[in-house]
Structures are given as C-alpha cells and as structure tokens.
Amino acid sequence: MAAPEGLPEVIGDEPVESLTPRELQVLALVADGLANKAIAASLGISDETVKFHLGSVFGKLGASNRTDAVRQALRRGLIPL
C-alpha cells in the first residue's frame, strides 16, 4: 500500500521515498514490457526523460534493474498485477 502523498512509504523498518505519478506511469509501462522508446512515445516524452525517471525509480526502490524494480513495485502494491 502506498503512503499518503508526500510521506515516505515504510518497508520493514526502513522508509522508502514515494514515487511520483510520472515515475509510477513509467514503471507500469516497464511492467507491461515496453522498451524505453515505446514508453517515451506513449507518454510524449524523450528517451532521456524515460531514462531519468527509471534511474530515480531504481534509486527509490533500491532496484538494480528493470525486472527488480517491477518485482519490488508489485510486492509493495505500487503497480497493479
């Protein structure tokens, strides 16, 4: 379950910074299997902006790659299955 707007989510004893609405959109499209170019086209943003958002998502979730980020997000209920 995501924390209320502006508050960090808590996983175990460790707070996790909340994802922005755009980061959640990007992550959901990653979970759907889209490549960066397809995500960029779908959202009307550049490939570089997608990469920026993914880097932020990885940092906030402590993920090392796209698969790990999706796994963590699903486990935390941040994106629907």
mmCIF file of the C-alpha atoms, coordinates in Angstrom:
data_MODEL
# 
_entry.id   MODEL 
# 
loop_
_atom_site.group_PDB 
_atom_site.id 
_atom_site.type_symbol 
_atom_site.label_atom_id 
_atom_site.label_alt_id 
_atom_site.label_comp_id 
_atom_site.label_asym_id 
_atom_site.label_entity_id 
_atom_site.label_seq_id 
_atom_site.pdbx_PDB_ins_code 
_atom_site.Cartn_x 
_atom_site.Cartn_y 
_atom_site.Cartn_z 
_atom_site.occupancy 
_atom_site.B_iso_or_equiv 
_atom_site.pdbx_formal_charge 
_atom_site.auth_seq_id 
_atom_site.auth_comp_id 
_atom_site.auth_asym_id 
_atom_site.auth_atom_id 
_atom_site.pdbx_PDB_model_num 
ATOM 1  C CA . MET A 1 1  ? 0.000  0.000  0.000   1.00 0.00 ? 1  MET A CA 1 
ATOM 2  C CA . ALA A 1 2  ? 1.445  3.379  -0.972  1.00 0.00 ? 2  ALA A CA 1 
ATOM 3  C CA . ALA A 1 3  ? 1.951  6.093  1.628   1.00 0.00 ? 3  ALA A CA 1 
ATOM 4  C CA . PRO A 1 4  ? -0.164 9.247  1.545   1.00 0.00 ? 4  PRO A CA 1 
ATOM 5  C CA . GLU A 1 5  ? 1.048  11.982 -0.824  1.00 0.00 ? 5  GLU A CA 1 
ATOM 6  C CA . GLY A 1 6  ? 4.368  13.460 0.301   1.00 0.00 ? 6  GLY A CA 1 
ATOM 7  C CA . LEU A 1 7  ? 5.065  10.917 3.031   1.00 0.00 ? 7  LEU A CA 1 
ATOM 8  C CA . PRO A 1 8  ? 7.658  8.175  2.657   1.00 0.00 ? 8  PRO A CA 1 
ATOM 9  C CA . GLU A 1 9  ? 6.434  4.617  2.442   1.00 0.00 ? 9  GLU A CA 1 
ATOM 10 C CA . VAL A 1 10 ? 7.805  2.327  5.163   1.00 0.00 ? 10 VAL A CA 1 
ATOM 11 C CA . ILE A 1 11 ? 9.001  -1.144 4.275   1.00 0.00 ? 11 ILE A CA 1 
ATOM 12 C CA . GLY A 1 12 ? 10.141 -3.061 7.333   1.00 0.00 ? 12 GLY A CA 1 
ATOM 13 C CA . ASP A 1 13 ? 11.972 -0.522 9.476   1.00 0.00 ? 13 ASP A CA 1 
ATOM 14 C CA . GLU A 1 14 ? 13.282 1.431  6.502   1.00 0.00 ? 14 GLU A CA 1 
ATOM 15 C CA . PRO A 1 15 ? 11.385 4.356  4.914   1.00 0.00 ? 15 PRO A CA 1 
ATOM 16 C CA . VAL A 1 16 ? 11.184 4.383  1.129   1.00 0.00 ? 16 VAL A CA 1 
ATOM 17 C CA . GLU A 1 17 ? 10.761 7.635  -0.769  1.00 0.00 ? 17 GLU A CA 1 
ATOM 18 C CA . SER A 1 18 ? 7.416  7.771  -2.594  1.00 0.00 ? 18 SER A CA 1 
ATOM 19 C CA . LEU A 1 19 ? 7.357  7.543  -6.368  1.00 0.00 ? 19 LEU A CA 1 
ATOM 20 C CA . THR A 1 20 ? 5.940  10.459 -8.332  1.00 0.00 ? 20 THR A CA 1 
ATOM 21 C CA . PRO A 1 21 ? 2.880  9.924  -10.531 1.00 0.00 ? 21 PRO A CA 1 
ATOM 22 C CA . ARG A 1 22 ? 5.104  10.067 -13.646 1.00 0.00 ? 22 ARG A CA 1 
ATOM 23 C CA . GLU A 1 23 ? 7.547  7.533  -12.176 1.00 0.00 ? 23 GLU A CA 1 
ATOM 24 C CA . LEU A 1 24 ? 4.609  5.223  -11.493 1.00 0.00 ? 24 LEU A CA 1 
ATOM 25 C CA . GLN A 1 25 ? 3.418  5.645  -15.106 1.00 0.00 ? 25 GLN A CA 1 
ATOM 26 C CA . VAL A 1 26 ? 6.867  4.783  -16.442 1.00 0.00 ? 26 VAL A CA 1 
ATOM 27 C CA . LEU A 1 27 ? 7.163  1.806  -14.098 1.00 0.00 ? 27 LEU A CA 1 
ATOM 28 C CA . ALA A 1 28 ? 3.744  0.482  -15.100 1.00 0.00 ? 28 ALA A CA 1 
ATOM 29 C CA . LEU A 1 29 ? 4.758  0.624  -18.771 1.00 0.00 ? 29 LEU A CA 1 
ATOM 30 C CA . VAL A 1 30 ? 8.024  -1.163 -17.951 1.00 0.00 ? 30 VAL A CA 1 
ATOM 31 C CA . ALA A 1 31 ? 5.921  -3.835 -16.236 1.00 0.00 ? 31 ALA A CA 1 
ATOM 32 C CA . ASP A 1 32 ? 3.875  -4.123 -19.454 1.00 0.00 ? 32 ASP A CA 1 
ATOM 33 C CA . GLY A 1 33 ? 7.119  -4.959 -21.260 1.00 0.00 ? 33 GLY A CA 1 
ATOM 34 C CA . LEU A 1 34 ? 7.600  -1.717 -23.184 1.00 0.00 ? 34 LEU A CA 1 
ATOM 35 C CA . ALA A 1 35 ? 11.072 -0.547 -24.186 1.00 0.00 ? 35 ALA A CA 1 
ATOM 36 C CA . ASN A 1 36 ? 12.234 2.987  -23.376 1.00 0.00 ? 36 ASN A CA 1 
ATOM 37 C CA . LYS A 1 37 ? 11.414 4.273  -26.873 1.00 0.00 ? 37 LYS A CA 1 
ATOM 38 C CA . ALA A 1 38 ? 7.864  2.900  -26.680 1.00 0.00 ? 38 ALA A CA 1 
ATOM 39 C CA . ILE A 1 39 ? 7.419  4.358  -23.183 1.00 0.00 ? 39 ILE A CA 1 
ATOM 40 C CA . ALA A 1 40 ? 8.647  7.731  -24.435 1.00 0.00 ? 40 ALA A CA 1 
ATOM 41 C CA . ALA A 1 41 ? 6.241  7.668  -27.393 1.00 0.00 ? 41 ALA A CA 1 
ATOM 42 C CA . SER A 1 42 ? 3.337  6.585  -25.205 1.00 0.00 ? 42 SER A CA 1 
ATOM 43 C CA . LEU A 1 43 ? 3.899  9.399  -22.694 1.00 0.00 ? 43 LEU A CA 1 
ATOM 44 C CA . GLY A 1 44 ? 5.037  12.062 -25.168 1.00 0.00 ? 44 GLY A CA 1 
ATOM 45 C CA . ILE A 1 45 ? 8.451  12.462 -23.540 1.00 0.00 ? 45 ILE A CA 1 
ATOM 46 C CA . SER A 1 46 ? 12.024 11.863 -24.698 1.00 0.00 ? 46 SER A CA 1 
ATOM 47 C CA . ASP A 1 47 ? 14.028 8.654  -24.283 1.00 0.00 ? 47 ASP A CA 1 
ATOM 48 C CA . GLU A 1 48 ? 16.369 10.576 -21.994 1.00 0.00 ? 48 GLU A CA 1 
ATOM 49 C CA . THR A 1 49 ? 13.475 11.582 -19.756 1.00 0.00 ? 49 THR A CA 1 
ATOM 50 C CA . VAL A 1 50 ? 12.401 7.937  -19.509 1.00 0.00 ? 50 VAL A CA 1 
ATOM 51 C CA . LYS A 1 51 ? 15.962 7.007  -18.513 1.00 0.00 ? 51 LYS A CA 1 
ATOM 52 C CA . PHE A 1 52 ? 15.952 9.787  -15.906 1.00 0.00 ? 52 PHE A CA 1 
ATOM 53 C CA . HIS A 1 53 ? 12.685 8.542  -14.401 1.00 0.00 ? 53 HIS A CA 1 
ATOM 54 C CA . LEU A 1 54 ? 13.896 4.942  -14.377 1.00 0.00 ? 54 LEU A CA 1 
ATOM 55 C CA . GLY A 1 55 ? 17.109 5.955  -12.611 1.00 0.00 ? 55 GLY A CA 1 
ATOM 56 C CA . SER A 1 56 ? 15.023 7.700  -9.970  1.00 0.00 ? 56 SER A CA 1 
ATOM 57 C CA . VAL A 1 57 ? 12.740 4.663  -9.620  1.00 0.00 ? 57 VAL A CA 1 
ATOM 58 C CA . PHE A 1 58 ? 15.727 2.338  -9.237  1.00 0.00 ? 58 PHE A CA 1 
ATOM 59 C CA . GLY A 1 59 ? 17.185 4.556  -6.532  1.00 0.00 ? 59 GLY A CA 1 
ATOM 60 C CA . LYS A 1 60 ? 13.945 4.931  -4.606  1.00 0.00 ? 60 LYS A CA 1 
ATOM 61 C CA . LEU A 1 61 ? 13.158 1.215  -4.719  1.00 0.00 ? 61 LEU A CA 1 
ATOM 62 C CA . GLY A 1 62 ? 16.737 0.037  -4.259  1.00 0.00 ? 62 GLY A CA 1 
ATOM 63 C CA . ALA A 1 63 ? 16.436 -1.880 -7.526  1.00 0.00 ? 63 ALA A CA 1 
ATOM 64 C CA . SER A 1 64 ? 19.376 -2.851 -9.694  1.00 0.00 ? 64 SER A CA 1 
ATOM 65 C CA . ASN A 1 65 ? 17.478 -3.286 -12.980 1.00 0.00 ? 65 ASN A CA 1 
ATOM 66 C CA . ARG A 1 66 ? 14.055 -3.099 -14.645 1.00 0.00 ? 66 ARG A CA 1 
ATOM 67 C CA . THR A 1 67 ? 12.961 -6.563 -13.543 1.00 0.00 ? 67 THR A CA 1 
ATOM 68 C CA . ASP A 1 68 ? 13.949 -5.910 -9.948  1.00 0.00 ? 68 ASP A CA 1 
ATOM 69 C CA . ALA A 1 69 ? 12.118 -2.564 -9.982  1.00 0.00 ? 69 ALA A CA 1 
ATOM 70 C CA . VAL A 1 70 ? 8.910  -4.197 -11.240 1.00 0.00 ? 70 VAL A CA 1 
ATOM 71 C CA . ARG A 1 71 ? 9.238  -7.001 -8.687  1.00 0.00 ? 71 ARG A CA 1 
ATOM 72 C CA . GLN A 1 72 ? 9.708  -4.524 -5.842  1.00 0.00 ? 72 GLN A CA 1 
ATOM 73 C CA . ALA A 1 73 ? 6.808  -2.362 -7.036  1.00 0.00 ? 73 ALA A CA 1 
ATOM 74 C CA . LEU A 1 74 ? 4.471  -5.359 -7.281  1.00 0.00 ? 74 LEU A CA 1 
ATOM 75 C CA . ARG A 1 75 ? 5.496  -6.573 -3.828  1.00 0.00 ? 75 ARG A CA 1 
ATOM 76 C CA . ARG A 1 76 ? 4.793  -3.114 -2.388  1.00 0.00 ? 76 ARG A CA 1 
ATOM 77 C CA . GLY A 1 77 ? 1.493  -2.721 -4.206  1.00 0.00 ? 77 GLY A CA 1 
ATOM 78 C CA . LEU A 1 78 ? 2.675  0.298  -6.190  1.00 0.00 ? 78 LEU A CA 1 
ATOM 79 C CA . ILE A 1 79 ? 1.503  -1.054 -9.539  1.00 0.00 ? 79 ILE A CA 1 
ATOM 80 C CA . PRO A 1 80 ? -1.349 -3.464 -10.336 1.00 0.00 ? 80 PRO A CA 1 
ATOM 81 C CA . LEU A 1 81 ? -0.690 -7.017 -11.446 1.00 0.00 ? 81 LEU A CA 1 
# 
